């Protein structure tokens, strides 16, 4: 009986580890991969006017999730993709993408911020860390009192960052959305 309870308690740990492994297998967002040469995406990206030369925006037609995102930015060092930033459009988009990320990679680890629900703009960061990819969900909670009632809004981005070169074997499940 003790073994059964112990295994039941470890199931979420193994499940989350399996989900984070998918982050390493995917190694990016949609078809964009960390560590790839920018030349792979030449027809899918452009440098917006006034932006830094190492920041490339993904064209809307190359982003099947464009109705949920304001923009997707590839950040490169020496023409190699080292970071992918995904800026979400609105509250409905945030909820939809949150659900997709949680389904793909598990619940993540929220960095405690005791002020996240107080008046003002407060940062909330949730992370998923694999062996070669770190995913950070950066959320700015915007809380204001209007006529004594707290109103809430949020702005959110996903940041996929290359953190290692560990080889990871495995396949993504059929229909993997991200």
Secondary structure by P-SEA (a helix, b strand, c coil): caaaaaaaaaaaaaaaaaaaaaaaaaccccccccccccccccccccccccccccbbbbccccccccccccbbbbbbccccccbbbbbbccaaaaaaaaaaaaacccccccccccccccccbbbbbbbcccccbbbbbbbbbbbbbcccbbbbbbbbbbbbbbccccbbbbbccccccc
